[in-house]
Amino acid sequence: APGEKAATGTMSARVLAKDGSSRSKRSESSRSNSKKLSKKESSLKPFVDDDDPFYDDDGSHRPVEEPEEQPSGVLGKFKQRFRKKPGANEWEDVDGYENAKGRFNIAKWGKDILLYLVFLALFTSVMFMGRGNTKVFAYTSTWRNLLREHTDEISKPDDILSFLDTFLEGALLSPSSLDAGYTSASSMSGGLYDSVLVGNIRIRQKRVRPASCSALHARLTDRGNIARKECYPKWSPSAEADKYTKQENTPPPQSGNAIFAFQSAAQTGQAGLQGFYGFYSGSGFVAEMNADSVAEELERVRATRWVDLKTRAVILDLILYSPQLDMFLLVHVLFELLPGGAVQPSVRVRGLFVDRYPIITAADRAKVFGEVVVYMFVLYFILEEIHAGRRQGVWRRYFSQLGWVHLDVLNLLLLLLA
């Protein structure tokens, strides 16, 4: 009936309204509970410092990275040659000894070791071939021993002139040692041990300027105990004199002679010498003579008392040539005169091959071939270092590795200089 339908509709509407209100109440209760839970969780959340390395910004615990273990021992340092790439599980091979499977390539390592051993053997052989043979060693040793026999007994300045007379006239240029086949009107003359004197003989001296004396020296001079009023210091380059004078600046006799003229190192063409008590440059006062004028020049040196209290070094320079060995011999005999009057002699003898690659015998050809192969090895090692640096990606990163990299580069530089 219409009345029943209306009552039924009204009841349904009431039920729906009641059900909606209950749902909204449950929704509001749920939202309220979630707010309470979030407030409770926030109250339980720990205080997080922005700079704390153990927590992230949301309060979660951050995992601590374990420090990398440093290698120890020989095996550990060898394994350090293989470093792990950042952010990857693969290994970076510094020297290229890793194969496609990521394992150590012992075959390539053995090949490089064998190649380097061959290089060392070849380099050593070339070095020994370039040093000459026993005949050359015997030739230089003979001259060195001869000069030492004549200089070992020298202890005072007068002995120096006696040595020059005995050695130059009595041994080097004696008539019994001259060979007419090597004697000519030029500056080349025959000499001892089948040697040719090339150029002139030079006797060079280094002198010092006067220095102030001590107070005790002045008192002894005033009392008449000593007559000398000048003092001469020990040798030093700053005290070298470039004007020849005698005591109290007295000019020498025959002052116009060439032996009293100072010559620079560029004029003499001589290199410096290191002695027991100092270094002596190539400059100085030079007495130059050839085979025919030795006696005359030595007499002038003796008569003018060329070597005196201001002299601090006397150097004999001469060059010899051996036609049989095809080599030059550079001879330097140094006499160091100390302020107290003592003399310290020393002998320097050095062989010199002007023609380094004669290419006459089979040994000469082998030496040249060996040096060419050594140069090729050095070039190969240089290119290998360049390739290794490029393989690293950044050269700075490659050379920042302390260890064998720097030793390899230093070794290559020494080989280039040699």
C-alpha positions as CSV (number, residue, x, y, z in Angstrom):
1,A,0.0,0.0,0.0
2,P,1.2,3.6,-0.5
3,G,1.4,4.1,3.2
4,E,3.5,1.1,3.8
5,K,5.9,2.1,1.0
6,A,6.3,5.5,2.5
7,A,7.1,4.1,5.9
8,T,9.6,1.6,4.4
9,G,11.4,4.5,2.5
10,T,11.6,6.6,5.7
11,M,13.0,3.7,7.6
12,S,15.6,3.0,4.9
13,A,16.7,6.6,4.9
14,R,17.1,6.5,8.6
15,V,19.2,3.4,8.4
16,L,21.4,4.9,5.7
17,A,21.9,8.1,7.6
18,K,22.8,6.2,10.7
19,D,25.2,4.0,8.8
20,G,26.9,7.1,7.2
21,S,27.3,8.8,10.6
22,S,28.9,5.6,12.0
23,R,31.3,5.4,9.1
24,S,32.4,9.1,9.5
25,K,32.9,8.5,13.2
26,R,35.1,5.5,12.5
27,S,37.1,7.5,9.9
28,E,37.6,10.4,12.4
29,S,38.6,7.9,15.0
30,S,41.1,6.3,12.6
31,R,42.6,9.7,11.8
32,S,42.9,10.5,15.4
33,N,44.6,7.2,16.2
34,S,47.1,7.7,13.4
35,K,47.9,11.2,14.6
36,K,48.5,9.8,18.1
37,L,50.7,7.1,16.7
38,S,52.8,9.5,14.7
39,K,53.2,11.7,17.7
40,K,54.3,8.7,19.7
41,E,56.7,7.6,17.1
42,S,58.1,11.1,16.8
43,S,58.7,11.2,20.5
44,L,60.6,7.9,20.2
45,K,62.7,9.1,17.3
46,P,66.3,9.9,18.4
47,F,67.9,13.2,18.1
48,V,69.8,13.4,14.8
49,D,72.8,15.7,14.4
50,D,73.3,16.9,10.8
51,D,77.0,16.3,11.2
52,D,76.7,12.8,12.8
53,P,78.4,10.3,10.4
54,F,76.4,7.3,11.8
55,Y,72.8,8.5,11.0
56,D,71.1,9.9,7.9
57,D,68.8,12.9,7.9
58,D,65.7,10.7,8.4
59,G,67.3,9.1,11.5
60,S,68.1,5.8,10.0
61,H,71.3,4.1,10.9
62,R,74.1,4.6,8.4
63,P,76.4,1.6,7.7
64,V,80.0,2.2,8.7
65,E,82.6,1.5,6.0
66,E,85.4,-0.7,7.2
67,P,88.9,0.9,6.6
68,E,90.9,-0.7,3.8
69,E,93.5,-3.2,5.1
70,Q,97.0,-2.1,4.2
71,P,99.2,-4.8,2.6
72,S,102.2,-6.1,4.5
73,G,105.1,-8.2,3.4
74,V,106.5,-8.8,0.0
75,L,103.5,-10.7,-1.2
76,G,101.1,-7.9,0.0
77,K,103.1,-5.2,-1.7
78,F,103.1,-7.3,-4.9
79,K,99.3,-7.6,-4.7
80,Q,99.0,-3.9,-4.2
81,R,100.0,-3.5,-7.8
82,F,96.4,-4.5,-8.6
83,R,94.0,-1.9,-7.2
84,K,90.2,-2.2,-7.1
85,K,88.3,0.2,-9.2
86,P,85.9,2.5,-7.3
87,G,82.3,1.3,-7.5
88,A,83.2,-1.9,-9.4
89,N,84.0,-5.5,-8.6
90,E,86.8,-5.6,-11.2
91,W,90.5,-5.1,-10.7
92,E,92.6,-2.4,-12.4
93,D,95.8,-3.8,-13.7
94,V,98.6,-1.2,-13.4
95,D,101.2,-3.1,-15.5
96,G,98.9,-4.9,-17.9
97,Y,99.4,-8.4,-16.4
98,E,95.7,-9.2,-16.1
99,N,94.1,-11.5,-18.7
100,A,90.6,-11.5,-20.0
101,K,89.4,-13.7,-17.1
102,G,90.8,-11.3,-14.5
103,R,93.6,-13.5,-13.5
104,F,97.3,-12.8,-13.3
105,N,99.0,-13.3,-16.7
106,I,102.2,-15.1,-15.7
107,A,103.2,-15.7,-19.3
108,K,103.3,-11.9,-20.1
109,W,105.1,-11.3,-16.8
110,G,107.7,-13.9,-17.6
111,K,108.2,-12.5,-21.1
112,D,108.9,-9.0,-19.7
113,I,111.3,-10.4,-17.1
114,L,113.2,-12.4,-19.8
115,L,113.2,-9.3,-22.1
116,Y,114.7,-7.1,-19.4
117,L,117.4,-9.8,-18.5
118,V,118.4,-9.9,-22.2
119,F,118.7,-6.1,-22.2
120,L,120.8,-6.1,-19.1
121,A,123.2,-8.7,-20.5
122,L,123.5,-6.8,-23.8
123,F,124.0,-3.5,-22.0
124,T,126.7,-5.0,-19.8
125,S,128.5,-6.5,-22.8
126,V,128.5,-3.2,-24.7
127,M,129.8,-1.3,-21.7
128,F,132.7,-3.8,-21.3
129,M,133.5,-3.6,-25.1
130,G,133.6,0.2,-24.9
131,R,136.1,0.3,-22.1
132,G,138.9,-1.0,-24.3
133,N,141.2,-4.0,-23.9
134,T,144.0,-5.0,-21.7
135,K,146.6,-3.4,-23.9
136,V,145.0,0.0,-23.5
137,F,144.9,-0.5,-19.7
138,A,148.5,-1.6,-19.7
139,Y,149.5,1.5,-21.7
140,T,147.8,4.0,-19.3
141,S,149.0,2.1,-16.3
142,T,152.6,2.3,-17.5
143,W,152.5,6.0,-17.8
144,R,150.8,6.4,-14.5
145,N,153.3,4.3,-12.7
146,L,156.2,6.1,-14.4
147,L,155.0,9.5,-13.3
148,R,154.3,8.3,-9.7
149,E,157.9,7.0,-9.5
150,H,159.2,10.4,-10.3
151,T,156.8,12.3,-8.0
152,D,156.6,10.2,-4.9
153,E,159.8,11.7,-3.4
154,I,158.8,15.3,-4.0
155,S,158.3,17.1,-0.7
156,K,159.5,20.7,-1.2
157,P,159.2,23.4,-4.0
158,D,162.8,22.9,-5.2
159,D,162.0,19.2,-5.9
160,I,159.4,20.3,-8.6
161,L,162.1,21.8,-10.8
162,S,164.3,18.7,-10.3
163,F,161.4,16.6,-11.4
164,L,160.8,18.7,-14.6
165,D,164.5,18.3,-15.5
166,T,164.6,14.6,-14.8
167,F,161.3,13.7,-16.4
168,L,161.1,16.0,-19.4
169,E,164.7,15.9,-20.5
170,G,165.9,12.6,-19.0
171,A,162.9,10.3,-19.7
172,L,160.3,11.7,-22.0
173,L,162.5,13.4,-24.5
174,S,165.8,11.5,-24.1
175,P,167.7,10.7,-27.4
176,S,167.3,7.0,-26.7
177,S,163.5,7.2,-26.6
178,L,163.1,9.3,-29.8
179,D,162.0,7.6,-33.0
180,A,163.0,9.4,-36.1
181,G,159.9,8.2,-37.8
182,Y,157.7,10.3,-35.6
183,T,160.1,13.3,-35.3
184,S,159.3,16.3,-37.5
185,A,159.9,20.1,-37.6
186,S,156.3,20.6,-36.3
187,S,155.1,20.2,-32.8
188,M,154.9,16.4,-33.0
189,S,158.0,14.5,-31.7
190,G,158.7,10.9,-30.8
191,G,158.8,10.0,-27.2
192,L,158.9,7.3,-24.5
193,Y,157.1,4.0,-24.9
194,D,156.5,4.6,-28.7
195,S,154.4,7.7,-27.9
196,V,154.2,10.9,-29.9
197,L,154.2,14.3,-28.1
198,V,151.3,16.2,-29.6
199,G,151.5,20.0,-29.2
200,N,153.6,21.8,-26.6
201,I,154.4,21.1,-23.0
202,R,152.7,23.4,-20.6
203,I,153.8,24.2,-17.0
204,R,151.1,26.3,-15.4
205,Q,151.1,27.8,-11.9
206,K,148.4,29.3,-9.7
207,R,149.3,32.2,-7.4
208,V,147.6,34.0,-4.5
209,R,147.5,37.7,-3.4
210,P,149.1,38.8,-0.1
211,A,146.8,38.7,3.0
212,S,146.9,40.5,6.3
213,C,149.1,38.9,8.9
214,S,148.2,38.2,12.5
215,A,148.9,40.5,15.5
216,L,151.6,38.1,16.7
217,H,153.4,38.4,13.4
218,A,153.3,42.2,13.6
219,R,154.9,42.1,17.1
220,L,157.6,39.7,16.0
221,T,158.3,41.9,13.0
222,D,158.6,45.1,15.2
223,R,161.0,43.3,17.6
224,G,163.2,42.3,14.6
225,N,162.6,38.6,15.1
226,I,161.4,38.2,11.5
227,A,162.1,40.3,8.4
228,R,159.3,39.2,6.1
229,K,156.4,41.7,6.3
230,E,153.9,39.8,4.0
231,C,151.7,36.8,4.6
232,Y,150.2,34.6,1.9
233,P,147.0,32.6,2.5
234,K,146.1,29.1,1.5
235,W,144.6,28.5,-1.9
236,S,141.1,29.6,-2.7
237,P,139.6,30.8,-6.0
238,S,138.8,34.2,-4.4
239,A,142.5,34.7,-3.4
240,E,143.8,34.0,-6.9
241,A,146.3,36.6,-8.2
242,D,146.0,37.7,-11.9
243,K,149.2,39.8,-11.8
244,Y,152.7,38.4,-11.2
245,T,154.6,40.2,-8.5
246,K,157.3,39.2,-6.1
247,Q,157.4,40.1,-2.4
248,E,156.0,43.5,-1.5
249,N,154.7,43.9,-5.1
250,T,158.2,43.9,-6.6
251,P,158.1,43.3,-10.4
252,P,159.9,40.1,-11.5
253,P,163.1,40.0,-13.5
254,Q,162.4,39.7,-17.3
255,S,158.9,40.9,-16.6
256,G,158.2,41.2,-20.3
257,N,158.5,37.4,-20.7
258,A,155.4,35.4,-21.5
259,I,155.8,33.3,-18.4
260,F,154.7,36.3,-16.3
261,A,151.5,37.0,-18.2
262,F,148.2,35.8,-16.8
263,Q,146.0,33.7,-19.0
264,S,142.4,32.9,-18.5
265,A,140.9,29.4,-18.8
266,A,139.6,30.3,-22.3
267,Q,143.1,31.3,-23.4
268,T,144.8,28.2,-22.0
269,G,142.0,25.8,-23.1
270,Q,142.6,23.8,-20.0
271,A,139.9,22.2,-17.8
272,G,140.0,22.5,-14.0
273,L,141.6,20.0,-11.7
274,Q,140.4,18.8,-8.3
275,G,143.3,18.3,-5.9
276,F,143.6,17.2,-2.3
277,Y,143.3,20.8,-1.0
278,G,141.1,22.6,-3.5
279,F,139.9,23.0,-7.0
280,Y,142.2,24.7,-9.6
281,S,140.7,26.2,-12.7
282,G,142.3,26.3,-16.1
283,S,143.7,29.8,-15.7
284,G,147.1,30.8,-14.5
285,F,150.6,31.8,-15.5
286,V,152.0,29.5,-18.2
287,A,155.4,28.4,-19.3
288,E,155.0,26.8,-22.7
289,M,157.7,24.9,-24.5
290,N,158.2,22.3,-27.3
291,A,160.7,19.4,-27.5
292,D,163.5,21.6,-28.8
293,S,163.1,24.5,-26.2
294,V,162.6,22.4,-23.0
295,A,166.1,23.0,-21.7
296,E,166.0,26.7,-22.4
297,E,162.6,27.3,-20.8
298,L,163.4,25.3,-17.7
299,E,166.6,27.3,-17.2
300,R,164.6,30.5,-17.4
301,V,162.0,29.2,-14.9
302,R,164.8,28.3,-12.5
303,A,166.8,31.6,-13.0
304,T,163.8,33.9,-12.4
305,R,162.6,31.8,-9.4
306,W,159.3,31.6,-11.2
307,V,157.9,29.3,-8.4
308,D,158.1,31.2,-5.1
309,L,156.2,31.7,-1.8
310,K,153.0,33.0,-3.6
311,T,152.7,29.8,-5.7
312,R,150.0,27.5,-4.6
313,A,149.9,25.0,-7.5
314,V,152.1,23.9,-10.3
315,I,150.5,21.8,-13.1
316,L,152.2,19.9,-15.9
317,D,149.9,19.4,-18.9
318,L,150.9,17.3,-22.0
319,I,149.2,15.2,-24.6
320,L,150.6,12.0,-26.0
321,Y,149.5,9.8,-28.9
322,S,150.0,6.1,-29.4
323,P,150.1,5.2,-33.1
324,Q,149.9,1.5,-32.3
325,L,146.7,1.8,-30.2
326,D,145.3,4.8,-32.0
327,M,144.5,6.7,-28.8
328,F,145.5,9.9,-27.1
329,L,146.8,10.1,-23.5
330,L,146.0,13.2,-21.4
331,V,148.6,13.7,-18.7
332,H,148.2,16.1,-15.8
333,V,150.7,16.2,-12.9
334,L,149.5,18.5,-10.1
335,F,151.7,19.8,-7.3
336,E,149.9,21.5,-4.5
337,L,152.0,23.9,-2.4
338,L,150.8,24.5,1.1
339,P,151.5,27.7,3.1
340,G,153.9,25.8,5.4
341,G,156.1,24.8,2.4
342,A,154.9,21.2,2.0
343,V,154.2,19.8,-1.5
344,Q,151.4,17.3,-2.3
345,P,151.8,15.7,-5.8
346,S,149.1,13.8,-7.7
347,V,149.0,12.2,-11.1
348,R,146.1,12.1,-13.6
349,V,146.4,9.9,-16.7
350,R,143.4,9.3,-19.0
351,G,143.1,7.6,-22.4
352,L,140.9,9.1,-25.1
353,F,139.7,7.5,-28.3
354,V,138.9,10.2,-30.8
355,D,137.5,7.7,-33.4
356,R,134.9,5.9,-31.2
357,Y,133.6,3.7,-34.1
358,P,136.5,2.7,-36.3
359,I,134.6,-0.2,-37.9
360,I,137.7,-2.1,-38.7
361,T,137.5,-5.5,-37.0
362,A,134.5,-7.9,-36.4
363,A,134.6,-6.8,-32.7
364,D,134.1,-3.2,-33.8
365,R,131.1,-4.1,-35.8
366,A,129.7,-6.2,-32.9
367,K,130.1,-3.2,-30.6
368,V,128.2,-0.9,-33.0
369,F,125.4,-3.4,-33.5
370,G,125.1,-3.9,-29.8
371,E,124.8,-0.2,-29.1
372,V,122.1,0.1,-31.7
373,V,120.1,-2.7,-30.1
374,V,120.5,-1.1,-26.7
375,Y,119.1,2.2,-28.1
376,M,116.1,0.2,-29.5
377,F,115.5,-1.4,-26.1
378,V,115.6,2.0,-24.4
379,L,113.1,3.4,-27.0
380,Y,110.8,0.4,-26.4
381,F,110.9,0.9,-22.6
382,I,110.0,4.6,-23.1
383,L,107.1,3.8,-25.3
384,E,105.9,1.1,-22.8
385,E,105.9,3.7,-20.0
386,I,103.9,6.1,-22.1
387,H,101.4,3.4,-23.0
388,A,101.1,2.5,-19.3
389,G,100.4,6.1,-18.4
390,R,97.7,6.4,-21.1
391,R,96.1,3.1,-19.9
392,Q,95.6,4.6,-16.5
393,G,93.5,7.4,-18.0
394,V,95.3,10.3,-16.2
395,W,99.0,10.7,-16.3
396,R,99.0,12.4,-12.9
397,R,97.3,9.3,-11.4
398,Y,99.8,7.0,-13.0
399,F,102.9,9.0,-11.7
400,S,101.3,9.4,-8.2
401,Q,101.9,5.7,-7.6
402,L,105.0,5.5,-5.4
403,G,107.2,2.6,-6.2
404,W,108.4,1.0,-9.4
405,V,107.0,3.7,-11.7
406,H,109.4,6.3,-10.4
407,L,112.3,3.8,-10.5
408,D,111.5,2.9,-14.1
409,V,111.5,6.5,-15.1
410,L,114.7,7.2,-13.2
411,N,116.4,4.2,-14.9
412,L,115.3,5.4,-18.3
413,L,116.7,8.9,-17.7
414,L,120.1,7.4,-16.6
415,L,120.1,5.2,-19.7
416,L,119.5,8.3,-21.9
417,L,122.3,10.2,-20.2
418,A,124.7,7.3,-20.6
